[in-house]
């Protein structure tokens, strides 16, 4: 029988956090089944959002509940991350009253998430992108202050922000009472894998979560550098990219729907890239 490989944990704000997340976007009716498969494969962190347009949060909750029942795992062994999404990022299936204040919308959204995920607390609650593409608005600060109050109330242990620019993150870090613990961005090789934002995260002891590490960078993944590393390590392209992400201090997300790939993606803890190799991958688009 194959020995279950479970992603090791990393330290974030004095909490133990899995070093690899399973992302649930665009899974629709397969969400519960795929989350269950991912947890069986060894993932212990699930990323979702209360945004029915792209996520089926209740399906993620069903998969988690089934895994906990069959494995007798306790809630503390899992790390659950979900998000508040502004109305502009939603479809008609809103998890809150769009006529309510933003404070009330956040409160209604997390109450809905707690029900969907069948839990009484969230490990990480993330603002699913600022209100506009440039700068932070009064709306963003109202939402963030409400999220800070959720930390105070014990409804979430950590808070974070997604789809954020360097300037937006710098402003938030300057003004927030409770600093973000995570930044989650789509990670492009063309920006040196979001290097500038990652450096800001490192400076302020945030952890960067990278998503679309494969799908956003398909044009660069057959570069001779990658092929050379494949030859040396006998590892696949996804394994090399995820290992690179971890060595650069990221927490990577995988959203694979393939059970074999779920297992293979976790098989990255038995090798290391050299400094020259990580430098080459970081500059692979240049």
N, C-alpha and C positions, 0 to 999 in steps of 0.2 A: 504494500500500500504506500502511495506517495506521502511523504511527510509534509504536512501542511506548513507552508511558508507564510508567516505573518509579518507584515511590515513592522519594522522596529519603530520605537517612539522617539520623538525629539522633544526638547523642552521649549515651551512658549509661555512666557509670563508665569513661570513656576508651575505650569501644568504639563502633564505628559500628553503629547499629541502624536497620533500616528504620522509617519513620515511620507505616506502615500494615500491619496484620497481617491474614492470612486465617485465620479461625476454622473449625474442622472439626467442631464438635459436631453431632450428629444428622444425619450424612450417610450412615451405614450403608454399604451396598454401593456407593454412588456416591462414596465418599470419594476413592478413587484418581483417578477421572476428574475430579472437581471440583478437587482439589488441582492436578492437571496443568493444567487450564484456568486456574486462578488464577495459577499461575506463568507460563504463557504470556502472560497478560494483563499481567503486570508486577509482581505481588506477589513479594516476596523474603523474607517472614517467614511461617512457618506455625505456628499455635498448635493443639496437640492435648493429649491426656491419656491416661495408661495406665488408663483407666476404660471398660471395654467397654460398660458400661451406656449411656453417652451418646456415646462416641467409638469410632472404628475406627482406632487408632493405626497398625496394620500397613498399612492401606489408605493412610493419609497417606504412609507410608514408600514404598509402591509408586509413588504418584504423583510423589513427589520423585525417586526413582531414575530413573523414565522421563524426567522433565524433564532431569535432569542428563545422561543418556545422549544425548538428542536435541539438547540445546543445547550440550553439551560444557562446561557450567558446572562450576566447581570448588566444593567443599564450603564454602569460605570466603565465597562469594557469597550464601549462604543463611543465614537466621537461624531456627533450629529451637527451639521452646519446647514443653515438655511438663510433665506434672504428676504428683505423687504424691497419690493419693486414699486416704483412710482406708477401712477395710472397710465402715463404715456408709454410704458413698457408692457402693459397688460393688454389682453383682449377683453371681451365683454364679461368674462368669468372672473370678476374682481373678488378678492378676499376681504374687502372692506367697503364701507359706504363712501363713494367718491365725493359726496357732498360734505362729509365730515372733515374736521380739521386734520392736518397731517399727524398731529399727536395722536388723535383717536384712530387714524388709519393704521399707524404703526402698532398701536395696542390691539386693534382688531386683527391685524395680519398675524402677529405673533400668537395670539390666542388661537387663531385658526391653525397655524403651524403646529402648535403643541398638540392640538387634537389630531391633525393628520399624522403626526409622527408618534402619537400614542405615548407621550412623555410629559413630564412636568417641568422640564428645563431643556434649553438648547445649549450646546457647548459653544457654538460660535454663530453670532447673528450678524449678517453682513448687509450693508446698504448696497443694493444692486446697481450701483452707478449714480453719480450726482444728477441733479435736476437738469443741468445743461452741459454741453460739451466743454465749456470754458468757464473756469472759476467756480466758486461755491456761492450759493444764494442763501437768502434767509430761510428758504424752504429746507435746504440741506442742513442748516444748523438746527432748525426745529426738529427735524427727523433725528439728527445725531444726539441732541439732548434727550429725546425720548428714548433712544437706544441706551444712553448712559443710565437713565432711570431704570431700564430693564436689568442692567447689571446690578444696580443697587438693590433691586427687588429680588435678585436671585433667579430671574427667568432666563437669563443667559449668562454664561461664565465669561465669554470674550465677545468683543465686537470687532467688525472690520469693514472694509470698503472694497468694492470691485469696479472694474472698468474706469479707472481713475488716471488722470495725468499727473506728471511730476508736480506741476504748480498747484493743482488741487490738493494733492497729498501734503505738500509742504504747508499749505494754508491750514488744513485740518490739524496737522501736528502742532501748529503754533497755537490754535485756538481751542482745541478740544480739552475738556476736563478729564475724560477717560480716553486715553489714546487708543487708536486702533491696534489690535494685535496682529491683524492680517491685512494684506493687500492681495486681491485676486485679479489678475489681468490675463488677457490673451497675450501670449508670449511669442514675439516675432524675432527670428534670426536677423531680420533687416534692421532691428534696433539693438543689435548685440544682446538679444534675449532680454530686452527691457532693462539693460544694464544700469541706466541712470536711476530708475526707480528702485531697482534692487539695492543699489548703493545707499539710497536714502533710507530704505527699510533697514539695512544693516546698521546704519548710523544711529537709528532710533529704536533698535531692538524689536523691529517688526519682522514677521515672517512673510515672505513672498510666496504666494500660491500661483503656479503657472498652469494655465489651461490652453488647449489647442496646440500643445507643443509639437504634435505631429502634423495635424491637419493644416495649421497655419504656415507650415514650413516645408511643404512637399517638394518645392523646387530645389531645396538645398540638401535633401536627405540622401541623395545618391552621389554626393560629392566624394572625390577620391579620399579625402580625410576620413570620412565615415567608413568607406570600404576598407581602408587600411586598418582601422580599429576593429572592424568586424573580423578581419583575417587574424589579427593578434589575439582577440579575446574569445572568438567563436560565439559571439553574441549577435543578436538581431539589431536592426536599426532602432526599433522602439526601445529595446533594452539599453542601448547606448545613449539615446537621447534622454531617457529617464534617469540613467545614472549620472550623466552630465548635469542635469538639472539639480539633482540632490547634492552633488559635489560643489555646485555653485551656491548652495544654501537655500534652494527652493524646496517647497513642498509641491510635487507634481500631481496633477489630476489625470486619470485615464478614464475615458468614457466608453471603452470597448464593449461591444455587444457579444463578443466571441469568448466562450468559456475558456478555450485554450489560451487565448491571448491574455485573459485575466490572470491566469497562472503564470504565463511567461513574463508578463510585465513585472511581477513581484520577484522574479528570479534575477535581481540586480544587486544583491548584497554580498555576492561572493567574488566580486572583481572591482578594480578601481581603474580609473583613467589617469594617465600621467598628466603632469602639469602642462606639457607641450600639447597633449591631446585636448585638454579642456580649453586651452588658449586657441587652438585651431578651430574647435567647434564654435567658440564664442565669436570668432571672426569669419565664420564660414560664408557669410553673405558679402564679404568685402574682398 
